[in-house]
Amino acid sequence: MKIKVGVIFGGESVEHEVSVISAVQAMNKINLDKYEVIPIYIAKDGEWYTGEILKDIDSYKDLSLLKKYTKNIILMGSKGVFQLKLKTGLFNKVVTDIDIIFPIVHGTNVEDGGLQGYLQTVGIPYVGSNVYASVVGQDKVYMKEIFKGADLPVVKHIWFYDAEYREDQEGIIKKVNKLKYPVIVKPATTGSSVGIKTASKEEELIEAIDDAINYDNKIIVEEMVSNLKEVNISVLGNYENQKLSEIEEVISAEKFLTYEEKYIGNGKIKAKDSHKNPCKTTGSKGMLSASRKIPAEITEKERVEIEQIASTAFKVLGSSGVCRIDFLIDEKTKKVYINEINSIPGSLAFYLWEPKGVSYTELLDTMITIGIKDYKKRTSKTHSFDSNILSNCSFNSIKGSKGKLR
């Protein structure tokens, strides 16, 4: 009997379309001899839909038309049975049952622990990081504070809330000016380079902050690394075991890899064996649109350092499934900095695993297997007690002095 995998994607996020691309790629690579794939699309208005048409990337050209050929559903669970049911109708007709959920989502409201918390409350097994690791993996401020606590190298930075900036703009600017220009301004919880700008002087800084506040209520400002080389590595596993992918070098015409370069541009992948390029895919390319060198042109010392830091960061955050961890290297000083972790990376970073001999299909299978193991470990722990302390309580013992509950 095949395992029924519900692939959730979309959501109320500025990375909605990126999620669709990643999910469609994955659904077309899952081993259909072993798994039955049930697409679960979260529209921008928060409604959930399912239907075979959702597996075709061309179907998303008209989102309003897409809804006409799918079923509006909800996810329900009871006593270990998990089902998709029609949202409308007197008896909530069952559409299908689900064995495990595979979230392939990016950004606020879906990758940041919100969706994971809902799945955990329902009780259904799911692939990827748990609520805690998802929250930290989406928030650059939390993330960097934890990295610092683990003695991992991070660039100098400050952070603040939008309310603090509105109340004391001059004070915030003074704090930023203690950093060395140029700086990079980021919304704390967005991904895919959305809302990110650089600033070489105070006027540009104010403009960048004003833009970032459109996307988040928490802003982080970092010193830019001089003589910058950006490299990324993917980690697969959980807190017990980690495997490391090939390291890529990101090629950007800008000061950082932009949203357009990641997902829209005509980027090319340079591999040592071009005739064996493992990163080809069909349909929309997703993160493959970015230009990169695989493997990265780095020293052996840098490679070892990046691998050690990546493995430590993955464990410290309690991550699970597959993540991509981004690094910054100052080519002059050879200093390596960990930048951030992507809990559910674009295209699931499959292109970093194929040079290691791991196909996309094998990667997805391993992720599902890890998700099942994580679920078994999670449910083996004690989270509640059979006893009920309220059964021995009298109503009068919990009243206030005037007969009201405290």
Secondary structure in CASP SS format (residue, H / E / C, confidence):
PFRMAT SS
TARGET T0000
AUTHOR 0000-0000-0000
METHOD secondary structure of the structure
MODEL  1
M C 1.00
K C 1.00
I E 1.00
K E 1.00
V E 1.00
G E 1.00
V E 1.00
I E 1.00
F E 1.00
G E 1.00
G C 1.00
E C 1.00
S C 1.00
V C 1.00
E C 1.00
H H 1.00
E H 1.00
V H 1.00
S H 1.00
V H 1.00
I H 1.00
S H 1.00
A H 1.00
V H 1.00
Q H 1.00
A H 1.00
M H 1.00
N C 1.00
K C 1.00
I C 1.00
N C 1.00
L C 1.00
D C 1.00
K C 1.00
Y E 1.00
E E 1.00
V E 1.00
I E 1.00
P E 1.00
I E 1.00
Y E 1.00
I E 1.00
A C 1.00
K C 1.00
D C 1.00
G C 1.00
E C 1.00
W E 1.00
Y E 1.00
T E 1.00
G C 1.00
E H 1.00
I H 1.00
L H 1.00
K H 1.00
D C 1.00
I H 1.00
D H 1.00
S H 1.00
Y H 1.00
K H 1.00
D C 1.00
L H 1.00
S H 1.00
L H 1.00
L H 1.00
K H 1.00
K H 1.00
Y H 1.00
T C 1.00
K E 1.00
N E 1.00
I E 1.00
I E 1.00
L E 1.00
M E 1.00
G E 1.00
S E 1.00
K C 1.00
G C 1.00
V E 1.00
F E 1.00
Q E 1.00
L E 1.00
K E 1.00
L E 1.00
K C 1.00
T C 1.00
G C 1.00
L C 1.00
F C 1.00
N C 1.00
K C 1.00
V E 1.00
V E 1.00
T E 1.00
D E 1.00
I C 1.00
D C 1.00
I E 1.00
I E 1.00
F E 1.00
P E 1.00
I C 1.00
V C 1.00
H C 1.00
G C 1.00
T C 1.00
N C 1.00
V C 1.00
E C 1.00
D C 1.00
G C 1.00
G H 1.00
L H 1.00
Q H 1.00
G H 1.00
Y H 1.00
L H 1.00
Q H 1.00
T H 1.00
V H 1.00
G C 1.00
I C 1.00
P C 1.00
Y E 1.00
V C 1.00
G C 1.00
S C 1.00
N C 1.00
V H 1.00
Y H 1.00
A H 1.00
S H 1.00
V H 1.00
V H 1.00
G H 1.00
Q H 1.00
D C 1.00
K H 1.00
V H 1.00
Y H 1.00
M H 1.00
K H 1.00
E H 1.00
I H 1.00
F H 1.00
K H 1.00
G H 1.00
A C 1.00
D C 1.00
L C 1.00
P C 1.00
V C 1.00
V C 1.00
K C 1.00
H E 1.00
I E 1.00
W E 1.00
F E 1.00
Y E 1.00
D H 1.00
A H 1.00
E H 1.00
Y H 1.00
R H 1.00
E H 1.00
D C 1.00
Q H 1.00
E H 1.00
G H 1.00
I H 1.00
I H 1.00
K H 1.00
K H 1.00
V H 1.00
N C 1.00
K C 1.00
L C 1.00
K C 1.00
Y C 1.00
P C 1.00
V E 1.00
I E 1.00
V E 1.00
K E 1.00
P E 1.00
A C 1.00
T C 1.00
T C 1.00
G C 1.00
S C 1.00
S C 1.00
V C 1.00
G C 1.00
I C 1.00
K E 1.00
T E 1.00
A E 1.00
S C 1.00
K C 1.00
E H 1.00
E H 1.00
E H 1.00
L H 1.00
I H 1.00
E H 1.00
A H 1.00
I H 1.00
D H 1.00
D H 1.00
A H 1.00
I C 1.00
N C 1.00
Y C 1.00
D C 1.00
N C 1.00
K E 1.00
I E 1.00
I E 1.00
V E 1.00
E E 1.00
E E 1.00
M C 1.00
V C 1.00
S C 1.00
N C 1.00
L E 1.00
K E 1.00
E E 1.00
V E 1.00
N E 1.00
I E 1.00
S E 1.00
V E 1.00
L E 1.00
G E 1.00
N C 1.00
Y C 1.00
E C 1.00
N C 1.00
Q E 1.00
K E 1.00
L E 1.00
S E 1.00
E E 1.00
I E 1.00
E E 1.00
E E 1.00
V E 1.00
I E 1.00
S C 1.00
A C 1.00
E C 1.00
K C 1.00
F C 1.00
L C 1.00
T C 1.00
Y H 1.00
E H 1.00
E H 1.00
K H 1.00
Y H 1.00
I C 1.00
G C 1.00
N C 1.00
G C 1.00
K C 1.00
I E 1.00
K E 1.00
A E 1.00
K C 1.00
D C 1.00
S H 1.00
H H 1.00
K H 1.00
N C 1.00
P C 1.00
C C 1.00
K C 1.00
T C 1.00
T C 1.00
G C 1.00
S C 1.00
K C 1.00
G H 1.00
M H 1.00
L H 1.00
S H 1.00
A C 1.00
S E 1.00
R E 1.00
K E 1.00
I E 1.00
P C 1.00
A C 1.00
E C 1.00
I C 1.00
T C 1.00
E H 1.00
K H 1.00
E H 1.00
R H 1.00
V H 1.00
E H 1.00
I H 1.00
E H 1.00
Q H 1.00
I H 1.00
A H 1.00
S H 1.00
T H 1.00
A H 1.00
F H 1.00
K H 1.00
V H 1.00
L H 1.00
G C 1.00
S C 1.00
S C 1.00
G E 1.00
V E 1.00
C E 1.00
R E 1.00
I E 1.00
D E 1.00
F E 1.00
L E 1.00
I E 1.00
D E 1.00
E C 1.00
K C 1.00
T C 1.00
K C 1.00
K E 1.00
V E 1.00
Y E 1.00
I E 1.00
N E 1.00
E E 1.00
I E 1.00
N E 1.00
S C 1.00
I C 1.00
P C 1.00
G H 1.00
S H 1.00
L H 1.00
A H 1.00
F H 1.00
Y H 1.00
L H 1.00
W C 1.00
E H 1.00
P H 1.00
K H 1.00
G C 1.00
V C 1.00
S C 1.00
Y H 1.00
T H 1.00
E H 1.00
L H 1.00
L H 1.00
D H 1.00
T H 1.00
M H 1.00
I H 1.00
T H 1.00
I H 1.00
G H 1.00
I H 1.00
K H 1.00
D H 1.00
Y H 1.00
K H 1.00
K H 1.00
R H 1.00
T H 1.00
S H 1.00
K C 1.00
T C 1.00
H C 1.00
S C 1.00
F C 1.00
D C 1.00
S C 1.00
N C 1.00
I H 1.00
L H 1.00
S H 1.00
N H 1.00
C C 1.00
S C 1.00
F H 1.00
N H 1.00
S H 1.00
I H 1.00
K E 1.00
G C 1.00
S C 1.00
K C 1.00
G C 1.00
K C 1.00
L E 1.00
R C 1.00
END
